[in-house]
Amino acid sequence: MSEQRPYDFLTGVIVPFWTPVDASGQLDFAGTRGMVDYLADTGAVRSIFGRSGMGKWHSFTMEEAKRFTDVLVPACRERNLGVLIGAMGECLGRNRGELPDPLRYTEQSIELVNYAQKAGADAAVLVIPDMLPADEQPPAEVVWQYYKTVHDATHLPLVLYQPGGTDPAYQLTPELMRRLVSLPRIAGLKLSTSKEEVFAPIADVVRGTGFALIAGDEAFYLRALELGACGVIGGGCSAYPEVLWAVGYYYQKGDMARARAAQEVVWRLLNVKRGLDGCVLWKQVMIANGGKFQPYDRSGTPPYPRETVAQALQEWKRLTAPYRRLCHMQRARMRVA
């Protein structure tokens, strides 16, 4: 099979959008546009993944998902960013252990994929459906039937998403992956793992097919690139996209020493938020750096004290400064060209 290139919008740094909300947890549409502008201005971001896991996708009603799509897609288009929309059905009771009705969940997924297409999104993202009961059939068959049903009823490229913590019985295997990539609009996979024994067998299946295998754990990004990944989706893509951009930039140039150095900085930045809610802390750091959105999240975590944010901001500035300068120089060269 000849080597093919993945969709360009599924390469590089893809942000799992931290859904902007106000203090009451309501969607903040002005903040949504402000966060898109902030991320676009870094020069390091290729695409935005809205209604992501880090954006608390399971807290969205159908109406909220559509209203959010209506705001996010044009905001990304105005800044020349790709846009992916999480099109999973409602799963409002997930944190209480409540499971959605399988038929209704699938029908809602189809509805939201079609809505994302009409809004102008590049692709829809669908999480591994481990919340759907297997009953008397193998869990792999539940996964296959869900994706095939949605695929056959829609026309937009679909990106699979296996989060960390997915029920092991439902996780993708090479055999299941071979079936899924036979569906022509299954375009990519966000695979959230730092385990090579999980990532490598899937990479072997999709290598050379044009399928976009995306690292879902930023701590594993460089190794994932070596195994065949074409991009990354992780919390750091919002907080320090320039550093993750540099990992890929230096890797593509064959400068492995600098790629490893950038990956080490990613590991240090991950330690900055250790023990804290990164969705809230990093939002506060981004706001301190000029972001126009509010410091709230649907997790319910309150904003951190000024001293905590100041310490994180100082460390963020120190560690990211060389990579922010690098992105600035690259943008300047592109404008001249």
C-alpha positions as a printed NumPy array, in Angstrom:
array([[  0.   ,   0.   ,   0.   ],
       [  1.407,   3.395,  -0.957],
       [  2.15 ,   5.977,   1.726],
       [ -0.643,   8.537,   2.085],
       [ -0.823,  11.756,   4.077],
       [ -3.477,  12.252,   6.794],
       [ -5.894,  15.146,   6.624],
       [ -3.782,  18.233,   7.367],
       [ -6.169,  19.416,  10.102],
       [ -5.44 ,  16.167,  11.985],
       [ -1.707,  16.864,  12.204],
       [  0.417,  18.84 ,  14.639],
       [ -0.958,  20.483,  17.774],
       [ -4.715,  19.952,  18.206],
       [ -6.261,  21.596,  21.267],
       [ -8.795,  19.671,  23.397],
       [-10.763,  22.855,  24.051],
       [-11.343,  23.737,  27.697],
       [-14.974,  24.806,  27.37 ],
       [-15.273,  28.425,  28.579],
       [-18.045,  28.795,  31.157],
       [-19.097,  31.426,  33.663],
       [-19.187,  31.084,  37.444],
       [-22.555,  29.293,  37.275],
       [-21.298,  26.747,  34.722],
       [-23.199,  28.233,  31.775],
       [-21.489,  28.282,  28.395],
       [-19.548,  31.507,  27.826],
       [-19.677,  32.264,  24.097],
       [-17.671,  35.485,  24.298],
       [-15.059,  33.496,  26.204],
       [-15.178,  30.79 ,  23.521],
       [-14.198,  33.325,  20.877],
       [-11.593,  34.79 ,  23.224],
       [ -9.968,  31.42 ,  23.835],
       [ -9.854,  30.66 ,  20.111],
       [ -8.129,  34.014,  19.535],
       [ -5.634,  33.338,  22.321],
       [ -4.715,  29.929,  20.911],
       [ -4.524,  31.175,  17.322],
       [ -2.164,  33.947,  18.379],
       [  0.397,  31.422,  19.63 ],
       [  1.087,  30.364,  16.043],
       [  1.513,  26.789,  17.252],
       [ -2.032,  25.408,  17.026],
       [ -3.33 ,  23.626,  13.933],
       [ -6.867,  22.686,  15.039],
       [ -9.391,  22.924,  17.883],
       [-11.292,  19.915,  19.26 ],
       [-14.486,  21.285,  20.811],
       [-16.658,  19.367,  23.267],
       [-13.597,  17.37 ,  24.238],
       [-12.997,  15.2  ,  27.268],
       [-11.132,  18.03 ,  29.002],
       [-14.016,  20.287,  27.972],
       [-16.44 ,  18.036,  29.905],
       [-18.311,  16.743,  26.846],
       [-20.596,  14.603,  29.011],
       [-22.002,  17.716,  30.718],
       [-23.512,  19.064,  27.472],
       [-27.168,  18.789,  26.592],
       [-28.013,  18.357,  22.914],
       [-29.073,  21.995,  22.702],
       [-25.828,  23.168,  24.32 ],
       [-23.791,  21.03 ,  21.942],
       [-25.473,  22.667,  18.946],
       [-25.21 ,  26.222,  20.278],
       [-21.544,  25.667,  21.112],
       [-20.892,  24.309,  17.615],
       [-22.56 ,  27.373,  16.093],
       [-20.092,  29.643,  17.915],
       [-16.912,  27.58 ,  17.83 ],
       [-16.849,  26.682,  14.132],
       [-16.965,  30.238,  12.737],
       [-14.54 ,  31.441,  15.418],
       [-12.017,  28.834,  14.262],
       [-12.655,  29.569,  10.593],
       [-11.973,  33.272,  11.143],
       [ -8.542,  32.368,  12.527],
       [ -7.715,  29.708,   9.897],
       [ -7.848,  26.866,  12.405],
       [ -9.206,  23.396,  11.748],
       [-12.155,  22.417,  13.919],
       [-13.296,  19.047,  15.246],
       [-16.563,  18.677,  17.16 ],
       [-17.248,  16.034,  19.799],
       [-20.486,  14.5  ,  18.481],
       [-21.206,  11.995,  21.217],
       [-24.823,  11.715,  22.363],
       [-25.974,  12.94 ,  25.757],
       [-24.364,  11.251,  28.742],
       [-25.416,  13.645,  31.496],
       [-25.474,  11.059,  34.277],
       [-22.035,   9.614,  33.627],
       [-20.522,  10.898,  36.86 ],
       [-23.391,   9.263,  38.774],
       [-22.874,   5.934,  37.032],
       [-25.981,   6.325,  34.884],
       [-25.831,   4.857,  31.379],
       [-27.573,   6.297,  28.307],
       [-30.101,   4.379,  26.248],
       [-28.021,   2.792,  23.421],
       [-30.459,   3.548,  20.607],
       [-31.044,   7.135,  21.702],
       [-27.323,   7.727,  22.239],
       [-26.522,   6.45 ,  18.732],
       [-29.302,   8.508,  17.146],
       [-28.071,  11.607,  18.959],
       [-24.51 ,  10.94 ,  17.762],
       [-25.748,  10.796,  14.173],
       [-27.717,  14.008,  14.673],
       [-24.693,  15.843,  16.08 ],
       [-22.322,  14.602,  13.361],
       [-24.746,  15.912,  10.741],
       [-25.118,  19.173,  12.66 ],
       [-21.337,  19.592,  12.795],
       [-21.127,  19.043,   9.052],
       [-23.796,  21.665,   8.313],
       [-21.979,  24.1  ,  10.613],
       [-18.788,  23.635,   8.586],
       [-16.635,  21.5  ,  10.908],
       [-13.792,  19.466,   9.424],
       [-14.574,  16.283,  11.37 ],
       [-16.588,  14.84 ,  14.233],
       [-15.027,  13.033,  17.19 ],
       [-16.693,   9.985,  18.757],
       [-15.484,   8.463,  22.012],
       [-15.221,   4.675,  22.397],
       [-18.777,   3.763,  23.512],
       [-17.909,   1.847,  26.665],
       [-21.053,   3.3  ,  28.27 ],
       [-23.219,   1.135,  26.005],
       [-24.078,  -2.31 ,  27.431],
       [-22.724,  -5.399,  25.693],
       [-25.54 ,  -7.71 ,  26.873],
       [-24.829, -11.043,  25.201],
       [-22.502,  -9.818,  22.432],
       [-18.759,  -9.13 ,  22.714],
       [-17.893,  -5.52 ,  23.638],
       [-15.828,  -5.258,  20.445],
       [-19.021,  -5.851,  18.486],
       [-20.743,  -3.013,  20.383],
       [-17.898,  -0.699,  19.38 ],
       [-18.005,  -1.847,  15.757],
       [-21.775,  -1.566,  15.425],
       [-21.856,   1.91 ,  16.97 ],
       [-19.175,   3.309,  14.683],
       [-20.499,   1.571,  11.568],
       [-24.037,   2.776,  12.227],
       [-22.919,   6.374,  12.679],
       [-20.51 ,   6.144,   9.725],
       [-23.161,   4.816,   7.349],
       [-25.679,   7.505,   8.34 ],
       [-23.311,  10.49 ,   7.956],
       [-20.855,  12.021,   5.487],
       [-18.3  ,  13.853,   7.668],
       [-14.85 ,  12.42 ,   8.486],
       [-14.935,  10.697,  11.883],
       [-12.175,  10.603,  14.48 ],
       [-12.249,   7.862,  17.105],
       [-11.246,   8.695,  20.672],
       [-10.03 ,   6.193,  23.25 ],
       [ -9.531,   8.077,  26.536],
       [ -7.414,   6.856,  29.368],
       [ -9.597,   4.817,  31.668],
       [-11.674,   3.277,  28.87 ],
       [-13.147,  -0.059,  29.995],
       [-10.51 ,  -2.632,  28.943],
       [-13.176,  -4.873,  27.396],
       [-14.066,  -2.086,  24.933],
       [-10.556,  -0.917,  24.086],
       [ -9.356,  -1.072,  20.509],
       [ -7.394,  -4.132,  19.428],
       [ -5.48 ,  -4.549,  16.166],
       [ -8.245,  -6.838,  14.902],
       [-10.986,  -4.306,  15.646],
       [ -8.842,  -1.486,  14.255],
       [ -8.499,  -3.326,  10.93 ],
       [-12.286,  -3.513,  10.679],
       [-12.727,   0.139,  11.543],
       [-10.175,   1.494,   9.057],
       [-12.048,  -0.341,   6.313],
       [-14.786,   2.281,   6.719],
       [-13.717,   5.094,   4.369],
       [-14.69 ,   8.069,   6.555],
       [-12.998,   6.773,   9.717],
       [-10.15 ,   9.262,   9.403],
       [ -8.23 ,   9.208,  12.663],
       [ -7.86 ,   8.164,  16.291],
       [ -6.899,   9.984,  19.453],
       [ -5.261,   7.229,  21.487],
       [ -4.678,   8.338,  25.081],
       [ -1.943,   6.151,  26.499],
       [  1.689,   6.348,  27.544],
       [  2.158,   2.607,  27.073],
       [  4.075,   1.579,  23.986],
       [  2.56 ,  -1.894,  24.151],
       [ -0.865,  -0.279,  23.61 ],
       [  0.126,   2.357,  21.051],
       [  2.526,   0.395,  18.848],
       [  0.165,  -2.416,  17.71 ],
       [ -2.443,   0.134,  16.594],
       [  0.279,   2.138,  14.844],
       [  1.334,  -1.003,  12.973],
       [ -2.208,  -1.499,  11.671],
       [ -2.67 ,   2.037,  10.289],
       [  0.852,   2.824,   9.091],
       [  0.951,   3.985,   5.471],
       [ -2.832,   4.172,   5.067],
       [ -3.352,   7.92 ,   5.45 ],
       [ -5.098,   7.304,   8.769],
       [ -4.307,   9.999,  11.363],
       [ -3.007,   8.408,  14.561],
       [ -2.895,  11.108,  17.216],
       [ -1.084,  10.918,  20.539],
       [ -3.583,  11.541,  23.318],
       [ -0.93 ,  11.799,  26.046],
       [  1.456,  14.727,  25.611],
       [  4.024,  13.061,  27.865],
       [  4.309,  10.325,  25.211],
       [  4.304,  12.612,  22.171],
       [  7.862,  12.195,  20.948],
       [  7.783,   8.422,  21.256],
       [  4.371,   8.404,  19.568],
       [  5.852,  10.35 ,  16.636],
       [  8.57 ,   7.727,  16.333],
       [  5.885,   5.038,  16.246],
       [  3.879,   6.81 ,  13.534],
       [  1.721,   9.489,  15.157],
       [  1.052,  12.656,  13.163],
       [ -0.179,  14.945,  15.935],
       [ -1.029,  15.414,  19.589],
       [ -4.152,  16.219,  21.602],
       [ -3.5  ,  16.938,  25.283],
       [ -4.083,  19.577,  27.915],
       [ -0.699,  21.119,  27.226],
       [ -1.885,  21.946,  23.711],
       [ -3.867,  24.751,  25.366],
       [ -1.401,  25.803,  28.039],
       [  1.935,  25.488,  26.209],
       [  1.24 ,  24.658,  22.552],
       [  4.545,  26.167,  21.439],
       [  6.515,  23.526,  23.334],
       [  4.547,  20.654,  21.818],
       [  4.824,  22.299,  18.404],
       [  8.591,  22.329,  18.906],
       [  8.641,  18.596,  19.678],
       [  7.076,  17.934,  16.267],
       [  9.084,  20.631,  14.494],
       [ 12.442,  19.307,  15.623],
       [ 11.374,  15.704,  15.06 ],
       [ 10.456,  16.481,  11.456],
       [ 13.829,  18.194,  10.976],
       [ 15.61 ,  15.118,  12.323],
       [ 17.038,  17.114,  15.254],
       [ 16.351,  14.516,  17.913],
       [ 18.438,  16.233,  20.599],
       [ 16.25 ,  19.348,  20.466],
       [ 13.091,  17.255,  20.11 ],
       [ 14.014,  15.362,  23.289],
       [ 14.817,  18.624,  25.072],
       [ 11.38 ,  19.996,  24.179],
       [  9.726,  16.775,  25.363],
       [ 11.566,  17.085,  28.662],
       [ 10.138,  20.59 ,  29.057],
       [  6.667,  19.116,  28.535],
       [  7.335,  16.736,  31.419],
       [  8.425,  19.651,  33.646],
       [  5.324,  21.633,  32.755],
       [  3.139,  18.669,  33.624],
       [  4.676,  18.79 ,  37.11 ],
       [  3.621,  22.446,  37.539],
       [ -0.039,  21.407,  37.863],
       [  0.562,  18.2  ,  39.789],
       [ -2.126,  17.798,  42.444],
       [ -4.162,  20.69 ,  40.996],
       [ -7.003,  20.939,  38.485],
       [ -5.1  ,  21.845,  35.316],
       [ -8.245,  22.959,  33.485],
       [ -8.653,  25.736,  36.053],
       [ -5.03 ,  26.551,  36.871],
       [ -3.899,  26.792,  33.253],
       [ -6.935,  28.906,  32.352],
       [ -5.849,  31.32 ,  35.084],
       [ -2.296,  31.339,  33.734],
       [ -3.595,  31.988,  30.216],
       [ -5.784,  34.826,  31.52 ],
       [ -2.774,  36.34 ,  33.282],
       [ -1.022,  36.174,  29.906],
       [ -3.814,  38.071,  28.15 ],
       [ -6.562,  35.488,  27.602],
       [-10.094,  36.921,  27.387],
       [-12.21 ,  34.303,  29.147],
       [-13.247,  33.361,  32.675],
       [-11.381,  31.104,  35.145],
       [-14.139,  28.526,  35.647],
       [-14.77 ,  24.916,  34.691],
       [-17.716,  22.543,  34.957],
       [-15.687,  20.407,  37.344],
       [-16.737,  22.879,  40.018],
       [-13.143,  23.563,  41.078],
       [-12.927,  27.196,  42.238],
       [-10.173,  29.469,  40.902],
       [ -6.854,  29.109,  42.7  ],
       [ -5.384,  31.826,  44.955],
       [ -3.332,  34.579,  43.337],
       [ -0.108,  33.251,  44.862],
       [ -0.62 ,  29.795,  43.354],
       [ -1.293,  31.268,  39.911],
       [  1.683,  33.619,  40.148],
       [  4.039,  30.732,  40.888],
       [  2.656,  28.7  ,  37.984],
       [  2.861,  31.709,  35.654],
       [  6.482,  32.345,  36.582],
       [  7.455,  28.737,  35.887],
       [  5.402,  28.703,  32.665],
       [  7.18 ,  31.819,  31.404],
       [ 10.597,  30.423,  32.26 ],
       [ 10.077,  27.054,  30.599],
       [  8.158,  28.175,  27.515],
       [ 10.069,  31.361,  26.619],
       [ 12.512,  29.783,  24.097],
       [  9.686,  27.99 ,  22.291],
       [  7.419,  31.02 ,  22.21 ],
       [ 10.281,  32.949,  20.596],
       [ 10.78 ,  30.114,  18.097],
       [  7.104,  30.197,  17.089],
       [  7.25 ,  33.985,  16.772],
       [ 10.24 ,  33.744,  14.429],
       [  8.561,  31.068,  12.336],
       [  5.417,  33.204,  11.976],
       [  7.549,  36.167,  10.932],
       [  9.309,  34.062,   8.273],
       [  5.969,  32.821,   6.94 ],
       [  4.63 ,  36.394,   6.665],
       [  7.739,  37.466,   4.733],
       [  7.465,  34.425,   2.446]])
